[in-house]
Amino acid sequence: MTPLTVQFAGLIPTGGGEWVLILLVLLLLFGGTKLPQLAKGLGQSMKEFKKAAKEDDPVPPAKEELKKPDSQGTN
């Protein structure tokens, strides 16, 4: 495990009972009509984040860009 995983291992609930309790608290705080909207927004933001992370990856240049014309002007 990475140090970050070890650091937060005790803070994140992993059992089924804890997740049910968290969902009930969210239901009480936001109501039944707002929860689907929150989940949809969370899903869209994760999708955008993944898309932006992929766009930042360096892309190798195309073959046409690798072929540079001679400095004398002849091909």
PyMOL Python script that loads the backbone (N, CA, C, O; Angstrom):
from pymol import cmd

cmd.read_pdbstr("""\
ATOM      1  N   MET A   1       0.835  -1.187   0.000  1.00  0.00           N
ATOM      2  CA  MET A   1       0.000   0.000   0.000  1.00  0.00           C
ATOM      3  C   MET A   1       0.873   1.241   0.000  1.00  0.00           C
ATOM      4  O   MET A   1       1.976   1.248   0.549  1.00  0.00           O
ATOM      5  N   THR A   2       0.363   2.284  -0.622  1.00  0.00           N
ATOM      6  CA  THR A   2       1.089   3.543  -0.644  1.00  0.00           C
ATOM      7  C   THR A   2       0.926   4.241   0.698  1.00  0.00           C
ATOM      8  O   THR A   2      -0.010   3.939   1.439  1.00  0.00           O
ATOM      9  N   PRO A   3       1.816   5.164   1.021  1.00  0.00           N
ATOM     10  CA  PRO A   3       1.689   5.871   2.301  1.00  0.00           C
ATOM     11  C   PRO A   3       0.354   6.591   2.450  1.00  0.00           C
ATOM     12  O   PRO A   3      -0.184   6.675   3.553  1.00  0.00           O
ATOM     13  N   LEU A   4      -0.186   7.112   1.345  1.00  0.00           N
ATOM     14  CA  LEU A   4      -1.468   7.804   1.402  1.00  0.00           C
ATOM     15  C   LEU A   4      -2.588   6.834   1.756  1.00  0.00           C
ATOM     16  O   LEU A   4      -3.490   7.172   2.522  1.00  0.00           O
ATOM     17  N   THR A   5      -2.528   5.629   1.197  1.00  0.00           N
ATOM     18  CA  THR A   5      -3.530   4.612   1.501  1.00  0.00           C
ATOM     19  C   THR A   5      -3.452   4.217   2.961  1.00  0.00           C
ATOM     20  O   THR A   5      -4.481   4.062   3.619  1.00  0.00           O
ATOM     21  N   VAL A   6      -2.255   4.054   3.471  1.00  0.00           N
ATOM     22  CA  VAL A   6      -2.078   3.683   4.867  1.00  0.00           C
ATOM     23  C   VAL A   6      -2.570   4.797   5.772  1.00  0.00           C
ATOM     24  O   VAL A   6      -3.161   4.530   6.818  1.00  0.00           O
ATOM     25  N   GLN A   7      -2.334   6.034   5.384  1.00  0.00           N
ATOM     26  CA  GLN A   7      -2.725   7.182   6.203  1.00  0.00           C
ATOM     27  C   GLN A   7      -4.240   7.280   6.339  1.00  0.00           C
ATOM     28  O   GLN A   7      -4.737   7.586   7.423  1.00  0.00           O
ATOM     29  N   PHE A   8      -4.980   7.028   5.270  1.00  0.00           N
ATOM     30  CA  PHE A   8      -6.421   7.177   5.299  1.00  0.00           C
ATOM     31  C   PHE A   8      -7.164   5.854   5.482  1.00  0.00           C
ATOM     32  O   PHE A   8      -8.393   5.830   5.414  1.00  0.00           O
ATOM     33  N   ALA A   9      -6.452   4.768   5.711  1.00  0.00           N
ATOM     34  CA  ALA A   9      -7.090   3.460   5.814  1.00  0.00           C
ATOM     35  C   ALA A   9      -8.096   3.411   6.961  1.00  0.00           C
ATOM     36  O   ALA A   9      -9.141   2.775   6.820  1.00  0.00           O
ATOM     37  N   GLY A  10      -7.824   4.045   8.062  1.00  0.00           N
ATOM     38  CA  GLY A  10      -8.729   4.021   9.199  1.00  0.00           C
ATOM     39  C   GLY A  10      -9.855   5.030   9.097  1.00  0.00           C
ATOM     40  O   GLY A  10     -10.804   4.960   9.879  1.00  0.00           O
ATOM     41  N   LEU A  11      -9.786   5.960   8.169  1.00  0.00           N
ATOM     42  CA  LEU A  11     -10.791   7.014   8.073  1.00  0.00           C
ATOM     43  C   LEU A  11     -11.937   6.678   7.130  1.00  0.00           C
ATOM     44  O   LEU A  11     -13.018   7.254   7.255  1.00  0.00           O
ATOM     45  N   ILE A  12     -11.732   5.771   6.200  1.00  0.00           N
ATOM     46  CA  ILE A  12     -12.739   5.459   5.195  1.00  0.00           C
ATOM     47  C   ILE A  12     -13.529   4.231   5.642  1.00  0.00           C
ATOM     48  O   ILE A  12     -12.952   3.163   5.848  1.00  0.00           O
ATOM     49  N   PRO A  13     -14.844   4.377   5.794  1.00  0.00           N
ATOM     50  CA  PRO A  13     -15.635   3.212   6.193  1.00  0.00           C
ATOM     51  C   PRO A  13     -15.702   2.190   5.057  1.00  0.00           C
ATOM     52  O   PRO A  13     -15.867   2.552   3.892  1.00  0.00           O
ATOM     53  N   THR A  14     -15.574   0.938   5.405  1.00  0.00           N
ATOM     54  CA  THR A  14     -15.552  -0.086   4.371  1.00  0.00           C
ATOM     55  C   THR A  14     -16.679  -1.090   4.506  1.00  0.00           C
ATOM     56  O   THR A  14     -16.959  -1.819   3.554  1.00  0.00           O
ATOM     57  N   GLY A  15     -17.328  -1.152   5.645  1.00  0.00           N
ATOM     58  CA  GLY A  15     -18.385  -2.132   5.846  1.00  0.00           C
ATOM     59  C   GLY A  15     -19.699  -1.692   5.240  1.00  0.00           C
ATOM     60  O   GLY A  15     -19.896  -0.510   4.958  1.00  0.00           O
ATOM     61  N   GLY A  16     -20.599  -2.643   5.040  1.00  0.00           N
ATOM     62  CA  GLY A  16     -21.898  -2.334   4.457  1.00  0.00           C
ATOM     63  C   GLY A  16     -22.761  -1.470   5.360  1.00  0.00           C
ATOM     64  O   GLY A  16     -23.500  -0.609   4.883  1.00  0.00           O
ATOM     65  N   GLY A  17     -22.667  -1.698   6.658  1.00  0.00           N
ATOM     66  CA  GLY A  17     -23.464  -0.918   7.610  1.00  0.00           C
ATOM     67  C   GLY A  17     -23.095   0.557   7.609  1.00  0.00           C
ATOM     68  O   GLY A  17     -23.961   1.424   7.728  1.00  0.00           O
ATOM     69  N   GLU A  18     -21.817   0.832   7.474  1.00  0.00           N
ATOM     70  CA  GLU A  18     -21.370   2.233   7.441  1.00  0.00           C
ATOM     71  C   GLU A  18     -21.894   2.943   6.194  1.00  0.00           C
ATOM     72  O   GLU A  18     -22.293   4.107   6.255  1.00  0.00           O
ATOM     73  N   TRP A  19     -21.891   2.233   5.062  1.00  0.00           N
ATOM     74  CA  TRP A  19     -22.375   2.848   3.823  1.00  0.00           C
ATOM     75  C   TRP A  19     -23.873   3.129   3.903  1.00  0.00           C
ATOM     76  O   TRP A  19     -24.337   4.156   3.407  1.00  0.00           O
ATOM     77  N   VAL A  20     -24.628   2.233   4.517  1.00  0.00           N
ATOM     78  CA  VAL A  20     -26.064   2.451   4.687  1.00  0.00           C
ATOM     79  C   VAL A  20     -26.302   3.669   5.565  1.00  0.00           C
ATOM     80  O   VAL A  20     -27.175   4.488   5.276  1.00  0.00           O
ATOM     81  N   LEU A  21     -25.529   3.788   6.635  1.00  0.00           N
ATOM     82  CA  LEU A  21     -25.659   4.934   7.528  1.00  0.00           C
ATOM     83  C   LEU A  21     -25.335   6.239   6.791  1.00  0.00           C
ATOM     84  O   LEU A  21     -26.039   7.234   6.958  1.00  0.00           O
ATOM     85  N   ILE A  22     -24.285   6.238   5.987  1.00  0.00           N
ATOM     86  CA  ILE A  22     -23.907   7.431   5.222  1.00  0.00           C
ATOM     87  C   ILE A  22     -25.017   7.801   4.240  1.00  0.00           C
ATOM     88  O   ILE A  22     -25.356   8.977   4.105  1.00  0.00           O
ATOM     89  N   LEU A  23     -25.582   6.810   3.555  1.00  0.00           N
ATOM     90  CA  LEU A  23     -26.661   7.086   2.605  1.00  0.00           C
ATOM     91  C   LEU A  23     -27.905   7.634   3.303  1.00  0.00           C
ATOM     92  O   LEU A  23     -28.575   8.516   2.767  1.00  0.00           O
ATOM     93  N   LEU A  24     -28.214   7.126   4.481  1.00  0.00           N
ATOM     94  CA  LEU A  24     -29.358   7.639   5.235  1.00  0.00           C
ATOM     95  C   LEU A  24     -29.144   9.090   5.668  1.00  0.00           C
ATOM     96  O   LEU A  24     -30.070   9.900   5.615  1.00  0.00           O
ATOM     97  N   VAL A  25     -27.938   9.412   6.091  1.00  0.00           N
ATOM     98  CA  VAL A  25     -27.633  10.789   6.483  1.00  0.00           C
ATOM     99  C   VAL A  25     -27.740  11.713   5.275  1.00  0.00           C
ATOM    100  O   VAL A  25     -28.281  12.814   5.383  1.00  0.00           O
ATOM    101  N   LEU A  26     -27.228  11.276   4.126  1.00  0.00           N
ATOM    102  CA  LEU A  26     -27.344  12.085   2.909  1.00  0.00           C
ATOM    103  C   LEU A  26     -28.800  12.273   2.512  1.00  0.00           C
ATOM    104  O   LEU A  26     -29.194  13.354   2.075  1.00  0.00           O
ATOM    105  N   LEU A  27     -29.590  11.233   2.663  1.00  0.00           N
ATOM    106  CA  LEU A  27     -31.013  11.322   2.342  1.00  0.00           C
ATOM    107  C   LEU A  27     -31.708  12.327   3.245  1.00  0.00           C
ATOM    108  O   LEU A  27     -32.546  13.102   2.787  1.00  0.00           O
ATOM    109  N   LEU A  28     -31.364  12.317   4.523  1.00  0.00           N
ATOM    110  CA  LEU A  28     -31.964  13.274   5.453  1.00  0.00           C
ATOM    111  C   LEU A  28     -31.509  14.703   5.165  1.00  0.00           C
ATOM    112  O   LEU A  28     -32.303  15.637   5.274  1.00  0.00           O
ATOM    113  N   LEU A  29     -30.249  14.880   4.802  1.00  0.00           N
ATOM    114  CA  LEU A  29     -29.725  16.224   4.554  1.00  0.00           C
ATOM    115  C   LEU A  29     -30.252  16.838   3.259  1.00  0.00           C
ATOM    116  O   LEU A  29     -30.630  18.010   3.235  1.00  0.00           O
ATOM    117  N   PHE A  30     -30.279  16.059   2.193  1.00  0.00           N
ATOM    118  CA  PHE A  30     -30.591  16.615   0.883  1.00  0.00           C
ATOM    119  C   PHE A  30     -31.980  16.260   0.374  1.00  0.00           C
ATOM    120  O   PHE A  30     -32.479  16.933  -0.529  1.00  0.00           O
ATOM    121  N   GLY A  31     -32.609  15.256   0.902  1.00  0.00           N
ATOM    122  CA  GLY A  31     -33.928  14.862   0.427  1.00  0.00           C
ATOM    123  C   GLY A  31     -33.839  13.920  -0.764  1.00  0.00           C
ATOM    124  O   GLY A  31     -32.815  13.832  -1.441  1.00  0.00           O
ATOM    125  N   GLY A  32     -34.942  13.221  -0.999  1.00  0.00           N
ATOM    126  CA  GLY A  32     -34.973  12.220  -2.053  1.00  0.00           C
ATOM    127  C   GLY A  32     -34.907  12.790  -3.455  1.00  0.00           C
ATOM    128  O   GLY A  32     -34.412  12.120  -4.362  1.00  0.00           O
ATOM    129  N   THR A  33     -35.392  14.011  -3.663  1.00  0.00           N
ATOM    130  CA  THR A  33     -35.391  14.579  -5.015  1.00  0.00           C
ATOM    131  C   THR A  33     -34.032  15.148  -5.395  1.00  0.00           C
ATOM    132  O   THR A  33     -33.710  15.224  -6.580  1.00  0.00           O
ATOM    133  N   LYS A  34     -33.236  15.547  -4.422  1.00  0.00           N
ATOM    134  CA  LYS A  34     -31.950  16.178  -4.716  1.00  0.00           C
ATOM    135  C   LYS A  34     -30.821  15.159  -4.898  1.00  0.00           C
ATOM    136  O   LYS A  34     -29.838  15.447  -5.580  1.00  0.00           O
ATOM    137  N   LEU A  35     -30.951  13.976  -4.299  1.00  0.00           N
ATOM    138  CA  LEU A  35     -29.870  12.983  -4.382  1.00  0.00           C
ATOM    139  C   LEU A  35     -29.559  12.535  -5.807  1.00  0.00           C
ATOM    140  O   LEU A  35     -28.380  12.458  -6.152  1.00  0.00           O
ATOM    141  N   PRO A  36     -30.551  12.232  -6.664  1.00  0.00           N
ATOM    142  CA  PRO A  36     -30.200  11.855  -8.043  1.00  0.00           C
ATOM    143  C   PRO A  36     -29.480  12.972  -8.803  1.00  0.00           C
ATOM    144  O   PRO A  36     -28.595  12.705  -9.616  1.00  0.00           O
ATOM    145  N   GLN A  37     -29.860  14.211  -8.538  1.00  0.00           N
ATOM    146  CA  GLN A  37     -29.191  15.338  -9.185  1.00  0.00           C
ATOM    147  C   GLN A  37     -27.741  15.438  -8.715  1.00  0.00           C
ATOM    148  O   GLN A  37     -26.846  15.712  -9.515  1.00  0.00           O
ATOM    149  N   LEU A  38     -27.507  15.217  -7.424  1.00  0.00           N
ATOM    150  CA  LEU A  38     -26.143  15.260  -6.896  1.00  0.00           C
ATOM    151  C   LEU A  38     -25.294  14.137  -7.482  1.00  0.00           C
ATOM    152  O   LEU A  38     -24.133  14.348  -7.833  1.00  0.00           O
ATOM    153  N   ALA A  39     -25.871  12.951  -7.588  1.00  0.00           N
ATOM    154  CA  ALA A  39     -25.137  11.818  -8.152  1.00  0.00           C
ATOM    155  C   ALA A  39     -24.807  12.051  -9.624  1.00  0.00           C
ATOM    156  O   ALA A  39     -23.713  11.721 -10.082  1.00  0.00           O
ATOM    157  N   LYS A  40     -25.755  12.617 -10.359  1.00  0.00           N
ATOM    158  CA  LYS A  40     -25.523  12.908 -11.772  1.00  0.00           C
ATOM    159  C   LYS A  40     -24.409  13.941 -11.930  1.00  0.00           C
ATOM    160  O   LYS A  40     -23.542  13.792 -12.791  1.00  0.00           O
ATOM    161  N   GLY A  41     -24.430  14.970 -11.116  1.00  0.00           N
ATOM    162  CA  GLY A  41     -23.388  15.994 -11.164  1.00  0.00           C
ATOM    163  C   GLY A  41     -22.029  15.438 -10.803  1.00  0.00           C
ATOM    164  O   GLY A  41     -21.022  15.815 -11.402  1.00  0.00           O
ATOM    165  N   LEU A  42     -21.991  14.538  -9.824  1.00  0.00           N
ATOM    166  CA  LEU A  42     -20.731  13.912  -9.439  1.00  0.00           C
ATOM    167  C   LEU A  42     -20.191  13.053 -10.576  1.00  0.00           C
ATOM    168  O   LEU A  42     -18.993  13.073 -10.861  1.00  0.00           O
ATOM    169  N   GLY A  43     -21.077  12.300 -11.225  1.00  0.00           N
ATOM    170  CA  GLY A  43     -20.658  11.469 -12.349  1.00  0.00           C
ATOM    171  C   GLY A  43     -20.133  12.292 -13.514  1.00  0.00           C
ATOM    172  O   GLY A  43     -19.137  11.928 -14.139  1.00  0.00           O
ATOM    173  N   GLN A  44     -20.800  13.400 -13.805  1.00  0.00           N
ATOM    174  CA  GLN A  44     -20.353  14.263 -14.902  1.00  0.00           C
ATOM    175  C   GLN A  44     -19.011  14.907 -14.583  1.00  0.00           C
ATOM    176  O   GLN A  44     -18.158  15.029 -15.462  1.00  0.00           O
ATOM    177  N   SER A  45     -18.817  15.320 -13.340  1.00  0.00           N
ATOM    178  CA  SER A  45     -17.545  15.942 -12.986  1.00  0.00           C
ATOM    179  C   SER A  45     -16.400  14.942 -13.044  1.00  0.00           C
ATOM    180  O   SER A  45     -15.291  15.293 -13.448  1.00  0.00           O
ATOM    181  N   MET A  46     -16.656  13.689 -12.641  1.00  0.00           N
ATOM    182  CA  MET A  46     -15.623  12.661 -12.753  1.00  0.00           C
ATOM    183  C   MET A  46     -15.287  12.392 -14.216  1.00  0.00           C
ATOM    184  O   MET A  46     -14.122  12.204 -14.564  1.00  0.00           O
ATOM    185  N   LYS A  47     -16.305  12.374 -15.068  1.00  0.00           N
ATOM    186  CA  LYS A  47     -16.102  12.153 -16.501  1.00  0.00           C
ATOM    187  C   LYS A  47     -15.256  13.274 -17.104  1.00  0.00           C
ATOM    188  O   LYS A  47     -14.340  13.010 -17.883  1.00  0.00           O
ATOM    189  N   GLU A  48     -15.559  14.516 -16.748  1.00  0.00           N
ATOM    190  CA  GLU A  48     -14.793  15.654 -17.250  1.00  0.00           C
ATOM    191  C   GLU A  48     -13.354  15.626 -16.746  1.00  0.00           C
ATOM    192  O   GLU A  48     -12.426  15.964 -17.480  1.00  0.00           O
ATOM    193  N   PHE A  49     -13.176  15.222 -15.490  1.00  0.00           N
ATOM    194  CA  PHE A  49     -11.826  15.146 -14.929  1.00  0.00           C
ATOM    195  C   PHE A  49     -10.984  14.116 -15.671  1.00  0.00           C
ATOM    196  O   PHE A  49      -9.826  14.374 -15.997  1.00  0.00           O
ATOM    197  N   LYS A  50     -11.569  12.947 -15.937  1.00  0.00           N
ATOM    198  CA  LYS A  50     -10.844  11.909 -16.667  1.00  0.00           C
ATOM    199  C   LYS A  50     -10.517  12.362 -18.077  1.00  0.00           C
ATOM    200  O   LYS A  50      -9.436  12.075 -18.590  1.00  0.00           O
ATOM    201  N   LYS A  51     -11.448  13.071 -18.706  1.00  0.00           N
ATOM    202  CA  LYS A  51     -11.226  13.574 -20.064  1.00  0.00           C
ATOM    203  C   LYS A  51     -10.083  14.583 -20.070  1.00  0.00           C
ATOM    204  O   LYS A  51      -9.223  14.544 -20.949  1.00  0.00           O
ATOM    205  N   ALA A  52     -10.072  15.486 -19.089  1.00  0.00           N
ATOM    206  CA  ALA A  52      -9.013  16.484 -19.013  1.00  0.00           C
ATOM    207  C   ALA A  52      -7.669  15.840 -18.697  1.00  0.00           C
ATOM    208  O   ALA A  52      -6.638  16.290 -19.197  1.00  0.00           O
ATOM    209  N   ALA A  53      -7.665  14.812 -17.888  1.00  0.00           N
ATOM    210  CA  ALA A  53      -6.411  14.135 -17.553  1.00  0.00           C
ATOM    211  C   ALA A  53      -5.836  13.452 -18.784  1.00  0.00           C
ATOM    212  O   ALA A  53      -4.619  13.438 -18.970  1.00  0.00           O
ATOM    213  N   LYS A  54      -6.698  12.883 -19.634  1.00  0.00           N
ATOM    214  CA  LYS A  54      -6.216  12.233 -20.855  1.00  0.00           C
ATOM    215  C   LYS A  54      -5.690  13.259 -21.853  1.00  0.00           C
ATOM    216  O   LYS A  54      -4.736  12.974 -22.577  1.00  0.00           O
ATOM    217  N   GLU A  55      -6.286  14.433 -21.905  1.00  0.00           N
ATOM    218  CA  GLU A  55      -5.851  15.467 -22.845  1.00  0.00           C
ATOM    219  C   GLU A  55      -4.489  16.013 -22.470  1.00  0.00           C
ATOM    220  O   GLU A  55      -3.762  16.483 -23.344  1.00  0.00           O
ATOM    221  N   ASP A  56      -4.121  15.968 -21.207  1.00  0.00           N
ATOM    222  CA  ASP A  56      -2.831  16.484 -20.773  1.00  0.00           C
ATOM    223  C   ASP A  56      -1.693  15.516 -21.060  1.00  0.00           C
ATOM    224  O   ASP A  56      -0.526  15.899 -20.976  1.00  0.00           O
ATOM    225  N   ASP A  57      -2.009  14.269 -21.397  1.00  0.00           N
ATOM    226  CA  ASP A  57      -0.965  13.296 -21.706  1.00  0.00           C
ATOM    227  C   ASP A  57      -0.244  13.709 -22.984  1.00  0.00           C
ATOM    228  O   ASP A  57      -0.883  14.128 -23.949  1.00  0.00           O
ATOM    229  N   PRO A  58       1.075  13.594 -22.998  1.00  0.00           N
ATOM    230  CA  PRO A  58       1.802  13.941 -24.221  1.00  0.00           C
ATOM    231  C   PRO A  58       1.477  12.950 -25.336  1.00  0.00           C
ATOM    232  O   PRO A  58       1.486  11.736 -25.132  1.00  0.00           O
ATOM    233  N   VAL A  59       1.195  13.487 -26.500  1.00  0.00           N
ATOM    234  CA  VAL A  59       0.853  12.677 -27.668  1.00  0.00           C
ATOM    235  C   VAL A  59       2.046  12.688 -28.610  1.00  0.00           C
ATOM    236  O   VAL A  59       2.566  13.760 -28.920  1.00  0.00           O
ATOM    237  N   PRO A  60       2.496  11.520 -29.077  1.00  0.00           N
ATOM    238  CA  PRO A  60       3.626  11.517 -30.013  1.00  0.00           C
ATOM    239  C   PRO A  60       3.235  12.222 -31.312  1.00  0.00           C
ATOM    240  O   PRO A  60       2.093  12.109 -31.756  1.00  0.00           O
ATOM    241  N   PRO A  61       4.172  12.944 -31.922  1.00  0.00           N
ATOM    242  CA  PRO A  61       3.844  13.659 -33.160  1.00  0.00           C
ATOM    243  C   PRO A  61       3.521  12.698 -34.288  1.00  0.00           C
ATOM    244  O   PRO A  61       3.985  11.559 -34.313  1.00  0.00           O
ATOM    245  N   ALA A  62       2.716  13.183 -35.221  1.00  0.00           N
ATOM    246  CA  ALA A  62       2.331  12.376 -36.377  1.00  0.00           C
ATOM    247  C   ALA A  62       3.539  12.189 -37.288  1.00  0.00           C
ATOM    248  O   ALA A  62       4.513  12.937 -37.198  1.00  0.00           O
ATOM    249  N   LYS A  63       3.473  11.186 -38.169  1.00  0.00           N
ATOM    250  CA  LYS A  63       4.596  10.896 -39.060  1.00  0.00           C
ATOM    251  C   LYS A  63       4.908  12.073 -39.975  1.00  0.00           C
ATOM    252  O   LYS A  63       6.073  12.314 -40.294  1.00  0.00           O
ATOM    253  N   GLU A  64       3.880  12.813 -40.403  1.00  0.00           N
ATOM    254  CA  GLU A  64       4.100  13.956 -41.291  1.00  0.00           C
ATOM    255  C   GLU A  64       4.917  15.036 -40.587  1.00  0.00           C
ATOM    256  O   GLU A  64       5.713  15.728 -41.222  1.00  0.00           O
ATOM    257  N   GLU A  65       4.723  15.179 -39.285  1.00  0.00           N
ATOM    258  CA  GLU A  65       5.469  16.193 -38.551  1.00  0.00           C
ATOM    259  C   GLU A  65       6.923  15.772 -38.351  1.00  0.00           C
ATOM    260  O   GLU A  65       7.798  16.622 -38.179  1.00  0.00           O
ATOM    261  N   LEU A  66       7.182  14.478 -38.373  1.00  0.00           N
ATOM    262  CA  LEU A  66       8.545  14.009 -38.208  1.00  0.00           C
ATOM    263  C   LEU A  66       9.396  14.280 -39.444  1.00  0.00           C
ATOM    264  O   LEU A  66      10.604  14.489 -39.330  1.00  0.00           O
ATOM    265  N   LYS A  67       8.775  14.278 -40.629  1.00  0.00           N
ATOM    266  CA  LYS A  67       9.493  14.541 -41.873  1.00  0.00           C
ATOM    267  C   LYS A  67       9.606  16.045 -42.067  1.00  0.00           C
ATOM    268  O   LYS A  67       8.626  16.708 -42.407  1.00  0.00           O
ATOM    269  N   LYS A  68      10.777  16.572 -41.854  1.00  0.00           N
ATOM    270  CA  LYS A  68      11.001  18.007 -42.028  1.00  0.00           C
ATOM    271  C   LYS A  68      11.699  18.229 -43.362  1.00  0.00           C
ATOM    272  O   LYS A  68      12.563  17.444 -43.753  1.00  0.00           O
ATOM    273  N   PRO A  69      11.332  19.280 -44.050  1.00  0.00           N
ATOM    274  CA  PRO A  69      11.997  19.554 -45.335  1.00  0.00           C
ATOM    275  C   PRO A  69      13.460  19.896 -45.126  1.00  0.00           C
ATOM    276  O   PRO A  69      13.852  20.374 -44.062  1.00  0.00           O
ATOM    277  N   ASP A  70      14.272  19.644 -46.159  1.00  0.00           N
ATOM    278  CA  ASP A  70      15.688  19.963 -46.088  1.00  0.00           C
ATOM    279  C   ASP A  70      15.886  21.453 -45.906  1.00  0.00           C
ATOM    280  O   ASP A  70      15.028  22.249 -46.287  1.00  0.00           O
ATOM    281  N   SER A  71      17.001  21.829 -45.332  1.00  0.00           N
ATOM    282  CA  SER A  71      17.278  23.245 -45.127  1.00  0.00           C
ATOM    283  C   SER A  71      17.548  23.959 -46.452  1.00  0.00           C
ATOM    284  O   SER A  71      17.494  25.188 -46.507  1.00  0.00           O
ATOM    285  N   GLN A  72      17.844  23.196 -47.542  1.00  0.00           N
ATOM    286  CA  GLN A  72      18.116  23.811 -48.837  1.00  0.00           C
ATOM    287  C   GLN A  72      16.824  24.026 -49.624  1.00  0.00           C
ATOM    288  O   GLN A  72      16.854  24.652 -50.683  1.00  0.00           O
ATOM    289  N   GLY A  73      15.725  23.536 -49.147  1.00  0.00           N
ATOM    290  CA  GLY A  73      14.459  23.746 -49.837  1.00  0.00           C
ATOM    291  C   GLY A  73      14.088  22.610 -50.753  1.00  0.00           C
ATOM    292  O   GLY A  73      13.027  22.675 -51.375  1.00  0.00           O
ATOM    293  N   THR A  74      14.899  21.560 -50.879  1.00  0.00           N
ATOM    294  CA  THR A  74      14.549  20.425 -51.730  1.00  0.00           C
ATOM    295  C   THR A  74      13.992  19.314 -50.856  1.00  0.00           C
ATOM    296  O   THR A  74      14.371  19.149 -49.696  1.00  0.00           O
ATOM    297  N   ASN A  75      13.098  18.577 -51.440  1.00  0.00           N
ATOM    298  CA  ASN A  75      12.479  17.462 -50.690  1.00  0.00           C
ATOM    299  C   ASN A  75      13.055  16.183 -51.101  1.00  0.00           C
ATOM    300  O   ASN A  75      12.664  15.136 -50.586  1.00  0.00           O
TER     301      ASN A  75
END
""", "prot")
cmd.dss("prot")
cmd.show_as("cartoon", "prot")
cmd.util.cbc("prot")
cmd.orient("prot")
